[in-house]
Amino acid sequence: MPGALDFSYPPFDTLTPVEGSELIRQIDIEYHAAGSTIIEAGSPMLALYVVMKGLVTGGADHDVPIAEHELFDGKALLEGRCAHAFSAREDTLLWRIPREAILQLSQRNTTFAAYFYQDVARRMAELSPSPHQLSQATLMLTRVRDACASPVFYLPADASVLDAAQMLQAKHASSVLIKTAQGCGIFTQSDLCQLVSQGLVPATTHAADHASFRLHTVEPDATLHQAMILMMRHGIHRVLIAQNGEISGVLEQLDLLACLANNPHSLGVQIERANSIDELKQVSARFTPLIQLFQQSGMKVTLIAELIGELRQKLLAKLFALLAPAGMLEHVCLLALGSEGRGEQILRTDQDNALIIADGYEHPELASVCAQFNATLLALGYPPCPGQIMISNPAWRLSVSGFKQQIDAWTYSPDSKQLMQLAIWIDGTAVTGNTTLLYELKNHLKRWLDGNTSFMAHFARAIEQFPSPLGLFSRLLTHADDHLLDLKKGGIFPITHGLRSLALEAGIEPRNSYLRLAALSGGTVISHSLAQDLAETLGFLQGLQLKYGLQAQAAGRQAVNLIDPAQLTALERELLKDALGVVKQFRSLLRHHFKLDQL
């Protein structure tokens, strides 16, 4: 039997043990000297090849070598003939798997067969990681310091039960600590309920007399497993987080269960409970570990974006509420713009926000509040917008009448910069404040756009800003100087802006690209089949953006949209070509629909 083929690599990782055993019996090994031809262009494709050792060049991407554990040429295998030549760059050993063996396995194993599909949506849907729950063992390795703990609040020794009740309510807490000469005691909501049921007078009863001074603590480096065992052992609902005698937080049983259930609900609760900027910073710092957990678990990028988007909008709303003086929120509306407004931003990227102000409303602290808002987001790790699309900029902090004038200026101008500012605005979503202010502006824009086909063509033309990174014969085109490919410019933007243009033309309300696509699917422009391909393509591209963005952040670099195709796995490169092919098809459709060649 030939050397061991590694079944942890795609597509062989989809085979059952029995299927793997059957395949092993049919594998041969071939040796090819450096410079020799392995397959001639146009020759019959009788086998699938996997590189055991060495490097192979050829196919559509001549510049990207095929390395160990990568295969070629899956698509040609189904067609029966190879369109491209392949040769050995250096002395090379190959596993040779007969075509008939692959076809037989494909008939029985649809996931394995998906690797060779020509149908883009089927390939991506089958081959993309499917969501699954993280194992409890993995979650048990999470440290207490990384859990969603609650802050600790103190009362003096002479505090009454009424004082404790008022603090519990004000801080949205379930426990407070009472400092006395004999040490700290804990007073909980359960203690409060018991005292009330006994008929004691809260204002004259000392909380310390009914607090528990037997405190159970865990260190920040302890695991959640250890914290849970401690709770179970003593029949308690919370433990204190302490190190060197200093108590830094409270880990509630509900918080623990939320963490173990891989549920961001507890982070949302902490945001709502936050009473200071520092508390918001602590919660915000937990976003990235949660995103990493979701991404590593195989959760679909659309679901990650939805969950993180909800948390981030809660964060933005709470931050503005903490900064705004009493009564201000009734007269303003804070907007999240761009990808944040569409609910598609996962990692921390440039700030894009605006503030609508009710006509006639003025406040001496408004400019200061807006400046503090953007400065605090910067401190939380959100870089300022290079185009200054932020509420600290007076141009993006206007009255309703002021924004109506700005919308008119955007729509009357054929200037690409003005139109892109309008595009960013169109994706705006109300985060907090008086949302009726936004609806008034939406209606103003809608009345102007009805039947304005000339404007829509100019608006859609932005899809032509960046050339396609997919060349002849599905070859990936990269920047000449750094060999990098821009996922956003080459793939994500043409889809999101194309859908934005079609949705605007059709009067479709949702801002999210996937919801826009669902509304457009099966209509006069986008068929159900193309809609499926576009949904899978956008999800795949955003998934790559997330994966390599997290890797960049882990290495201490800022997450950007640039990737090196040579660093992708063989499967990722194949799916990337498929995805960019769909983008190319969509751009062609948009050119025809909006008659862009006539501009």
N, C-alpha and C positions, 0 to 999 in steps of 0.2 A: 504494500500500500504506500503511495507517495507521501511526502512530507505533509505535516498537518496544516490544512487550510483553516485559517482562523474564522470561526463561525460567529465571532462578535462583530464582524464588519458587515455593512449592508451590501447586498440584500440578503446575505446568508443568515443574518441574525433573525430573520423571520421564519426560518425553517424549524420544524419540530425535530427532536432527536432521531426519530425514525427516518424522516426525510433526509436529514443530514447524513445518516449512515448509508442510505441508498446512493447519495451523491458521491460520497467518498470513494465508493467502489468503482466509479466510472471516471475518476480523474486521472489524467496522465501529466507527466512533467516534460516540458520542452526546454532546450537550451538554445539561445541565440547569441552569437558573438557580437561585440560592439560594431555598429554600423551596418549590420545585416538587416534585410527586410523580413518582417514577420508576416505581414499581409499586404498584398498588392491592391491598389485602388481598383475597384470594379470586380474583384475576385469573389467567388462564393464564400459566404460566411458560415463555416461548418462547425464553429465552436466558439465558446465564450472563454476569454483569457483573463487570468488574474495574475498580477505580478507577485512572484514569490521573493525575488531579489533582483535588484538592478533598476534601470529606468527605461521607459519606452516613450517615444515621441510619435506624434501623428494625430490623426483625427482632425476635428474642426479647430482645436486649440493647439497649434503647433508649438507655441511658446511655453505651454504649461505641461511639464512632463507627467507621465503616469507613473506613480511610485508604488512602493510595496503595499499590498492588500487592495490596490485599486484595480478596477476591471475595464475591459474594452472588448467589443463595442456593442453594448446591449441593444440599441435600436437597430443596428445592422443585422443583429442575430434574428430578429423577427422578420425583417425584410428579405433575409436570405442572401444579401449581397452587400459588400462593404464599399461605401462611397469614398472612403479615404484610405490612404496607405499608412501603415504603422511600421516603425523600425526600432531597433535596440540602440539606445544612446550609449550604453555600456554593456559589458557582458551581463546577460539577463537570463534568469530562470523564470518560467511561467507555468502556472497550473492551466491545463487545457481541459475544459469541460464540454463534452459533445453537445451540439445544438439540441439533439433529440432529448437529452436528459433535462435540459432547461425547460423545453416545451412541455414535457410530461409533468414536471413539478409545478409549472405555471397553471396547468389545468386543475390541479388539486389545491393549490395555495394561492388565493387571490392577492394576498398582501405581497408575496414574493413576486407574483406576476406583475404587480403594479409598477415595479421598477422598470419594466420594459414597455409600459403603456405609451401610446402616442397621445391619448386623451389627457390633457394637462391637469384638469380638475381631478380626475381619478388618481393620477400619479401623486399629486400633492396631498390629496386627502388621505390616501392609503399610506404614504411614506412619511408624512409629517408625524412627529411624536404625538401619541394620543394622551389625553389627560388621564392621570391616575393619582390616587392618594399616596402621599409620602408614607412610608412605613412608620409605624409607631416607634420602632427602634431608632430610626434616623432622627425623628423629632425629639426623642428622649435625650439625644446628645446636645440639644440646644441648651445654652447656658442661661442661668437666671438673669444675668446682666443684659441678655438680648431679648428677654421676654417683655411682655406688655404690662409692666408693673405700674401700680398707682403711686402717686406721691404721698409722703407722710405729713400729717398735720398735728401740731402740738397745742395743748391747753395747759394753763398753770394748775397747780395743785388745788387751788380754791375754786376752780371753775365748777359751775352748777351743771346739772343735767340739761337745763334749758340752754346754757352756753354750748354744750356739746351738740345738742339737737340743731341749734342754729348754724354751727360750723359744718355739721354733716350735710345740711341742706345747701348752704352757700357754696361748699366745695364739691358737691356731688360725690361725697365720699361715703364709704360704708363703715369707716372706723377712724378714731382719733386717738392720739397718745396723750396721756396725762402725766406731766412731769411732777414728781414729788420727791421728798427727801430720801425715800427708800428706793427710788428708781422710777422707771417708766411703767405705766400700766396702760392697757388697751381697753377702750370703751367702744362698743360696736352698736350698729343699728338694732341688733337682736337684744342687747342690754337695754336699749331705750324702750323698745316695745314691751319688754318684761316689766320695766318700772312703771310704765303708763298703765299696764293691765293690773298692777298691784295698787293703783290709786295714789302713788306717791306724788308729791308736788314738785315738778321739775325745777322751779325757780329756787327752791330752798334745799334741794337735795344735792349733795356733792357728788360729782361724777366719779371722783377717785374712790369713793366708798363702794362703788359697784363695778369698778374696773378690774380686769384680770392682770395680775403682775407676773404671771407665769408666761413669759414670752418665748415663742419658738422662732428661731432665726435660721436663715441660710446665708451663706456667703455668695457674692455675685458670681463666683466661678463654679458654684454648684450647678448640677444639671437639673432640668425640670423633673426628671425622674426622681431625683433625691427630694425635691420639694414636694412632689406628690406623695411619696412614701411617708414623709414627715406629717403631712396633713392626714393621711389615712391612719397612721399609727396613733395620733393623738385626737382624732375625731374633730379636727378644726377646719375652718373654712379659709384661713389665710395664714401666711407666715411673713415675718419681717425680714427684709434684706439688710444685712449688717456686715460690716467689716471693721475690724479693730475697734469694736465698741460703738461705731457710728452707724446709726440706722439711716438708710438712704431711700427706702421705699417699702411698699406693701405688695406682696404677690397674692392676689385673691384666687380662690378656687376657680371662679368663673374666668378670670384672666388666664389661668393655667390651661383650662379646658379649651379656651378660644385659641390659644397658641397651639395646643396639641391637635386641634381640629383644622389647623392651617386656615384660620378664619381671621380676616382683617377687621372684623367687627370691633374687637377690643381697641384697636388703634383709633377707630372712629369715635368710640366712647371717650377715649382719652383726649381727643381733640375737643369734643364738646365740653369736657370737664375743665379744660385748660383755663387758667385765670391769669397767665402771664406769657410773655414772649419766650422766656426760658423753657417753660413747659412745652410750648409748641415746638421749640428746637429739639427737645428730647424725643418727641413723637416723630418729627420729620426725619430724624437720623435713623429711624427704624424702617423707613420706606425701602431703601436699597436692599437690606438683608431679606425683607419680605419678597421683593421682586426676584431676587436670586433664588429664593426657595421655590417660588412659583415656576420660574423658568427651568430650573433643574428638575422639577417634578413632571415636566412635560405638559403643563397647562397651556392651552391655546392662547396665543398672543392677544386675541380679541377679548378673552375673559380677563386676562391680566390687566389690559388697558382699561376695561370697565371698572374693575375693582380699585385699581390705583387711581383712576380718574375721579372716582367718587371720594376717595380719601383726600386727594389733593384739592378738590373743590371745597370740601369741608375745611381744610387747612386755610385756604385763601379766605373763605368767608369768616372763619374765626379770627384770623389775623386782622382783617379789616374792622371787625366788630370790636376787638380789643383796642384798636387805635382810634376809632371814630368817637367823637363826643356824643353825648346823649341827644337823640333826635335826628342825627344826620342821616341815618340809614333810610328814613322815610322819604328823603328827597334826592337820593342818588341810587344808581344801579351799577354795581361792579361787574364787568364782563371779563371772561377768559376768552382769548382769541386764538385763531390758528388751530394747530393740532390739539392744544389744550381744550379749546372750545368744542372741537369735534369729538373729544373723548378718546383720542388716539395717542396721546403722549404718555409714555411710561417712565423713561429716565428723565432726570432733571436736565432741561435744556433752557434756551433763552426765554426770558419772560416776555409774554405778549398779553397785555391787558389794557382795558379802557374803562373810563368812568363817565356815565351819563348823568347829568345834573338837571334837575327839574328847572324849567324856565322860571326866572325870578329868585331862585334860591341862592343865597350867598352865606358864607361862613368864614370868619377870619382864619380858622385853623385848617381849612380844606387843603390848601396847597401843602402845608406841613404834614398832614396825615398821609397824603399821597406819596410824598417824598420818603416818609418813614416806611410806608408799605413796601415800596420797591427796594429800599435799603435793607429791610429785614429779610426779604426774599433772597437778596444777594448773600446775606449772612447765613441763610439756610442752604445755600449751595446752588441757587438759581441765577445764572449769569444774566447781566443786563442785556436787553435786546440791542443788537448793533444798529438797528434802524430807529431806536428810541421809541418803540411802540409800547409805551408804559404810561401809567397814570401820573407819574412825576413830570411827564412832558405835557405842557398845556394843550398841545395839539391833539392829544388823546384824552383830554379831560374837558369836555365841552357840555354846554346846555343842550337840551333837545333841539332847540332852534339852530344852535351852532352845528350840531351833527347833521341836521337836515341840509344845511348849506354845504357841509363837507361832502355828504353823499352826492349832492348835485354836482359838485366839482369833480368828484371821482368819475361819475357816470358820463359827464360831458367830455371828459378828456380821453384821448386815445393813447396817452402816455402810458407805457408799460408799468412804470413805478406806481403811478396813481391807481391803475387797475389792480395791481397786486395788493395795494393797501386796502382796496375795496374787497378783494378776495379774503384777506385776513379778517376784515370786519364781518363779512357775511357769515363766517363760521363762528361768530361770537355767541356765547352762551351766558345767561345771567347767573352769577354766582351768589350774590346776596344783594339786598336792598329792594327798591321799588321796581319790580319787573315790568310794570305797565309802561315804563319809560322806553324800554327796549321794543315792546310790541308796537308802539307808536312809530318808531323809526323803521321797523320792518315793513309796516304798511305803507310808509312813505316811499320806500325803495320799490316795493311791489307795484305800486301804481305807476311809477316811472318806467318800469321794465316791461310791462304788459305789451306784447306785440313788437317790441323793439329788437328785431332780428339783426340789424346792423351792429348794435351795441354788443349783442351776445357773441357775434363772430369775433369782434375785437377782444372781448373778455376771454374767450376760449383759446385764443391764439397763444397764450402763455405756455401751452403744452409744447410749443416749438422752441422754447428758450434753450433747451439743452439737447444735444444730439443723443441718439440711441447708442448705448454701449454694446449693442449686439450687431456684429458685422456679418459679412457673407459667410455662408455655411455655418451659421450659429457660432461664430467665433466671438469671444468676449473681448471687447476693446477697452483698454485701460489708458490712463494718462501716461504719456511717453516718458516723463521724468521720474515718476515714482511707481508706475505700474499698478496704481490703485483705481478702483471703480467706485463711483459715487452712487450708492443705493437710492438716495433720495432724489437726486436730479435725474438719474437714468431710469428709475422705476416707480418709486412711490409717488413723486409729485405729478407725473403725467396721469396717473390713475386718479388721485384725489382731486386734482384740479379739473380733470375731464368730468368726473362725477359731479363736482360742484357746479360746473357750467351747465350740464344737462339738467340737474336738479333745479337750478335757478331758472332756466328756461321753462321748465314744466311746473314751476310753482310748488315744488316739493319742500316740505317744511323741515324734516330732520336734518341735523348738521353732521351726524356721523356718516362716514363713507359707506359702511356696510348697510346702514338703514337706507341711505340714498340708493344704493345698488338694489336693495330688495324692492324698493318702490319703482325703480326703473325697469326691473327685470320683466321680460315678456312684452315690453312696450314696442313702440315703433322704431326705437333706436337700438336697444340692447336685447338680444334674445336670451332665453333662459340659459342656454348652453354657455354663451359668452359671459353671462352674469356669474355663473358658477366658476368659470375659469378666472375671472377678475377677482372674485372673493378669495379663492385659494391663492392666487398670485399675490394679492396685497398682504394677506396673512403671512405668506412665506417670506416676503421681502421685509415686513415689519419684524418677523421673528429673527431673521438674520441681523437686522439692525439692532435688536435687543441683545442677542447673544454676543455679538462682537463689541457692542457698546459696554456691556458688563465686563467683558475681558479687558477693555481699555481702562475702565475705572479701577478694576482690581490691580492694574499695573501702574496706577497713579496718573493716568492720562485722562483727558477729557473725552467723553464719548462723542464720536463724530460719525458721519455717514459713510466714510471711506473704508473699503475693505480690499484686501489683496486676494484676488481669486486663487492664487497659488497656495494660500493658506487654508482654503476651503477643503472640505472632504470631497471625495469624488462624487458622492451623492448630492452634496450641496451644489457643486458646480453644474451637474446635470439639471437639477431643479431650477437653478438660477437661469440657465439658458432657456428652459421652458417658460419661466416667468417673464423674462425679457421679451420672449417671442410673443406672449400674450399682450404685453405692453405695446409692442410694435403694432400688433393688429388693432388694438384699441385706438392708438394715435391715428392710424389710417382711417378708421371709422369716423373719428372726430373731425378730421380734415374734410372728409366728404360731407358730413352732416352740416357743419358750419360753413362750408365752402371757403375754407381758409386760403385756398389758392387764388381766390378772387380779390383778396385784400391788398 
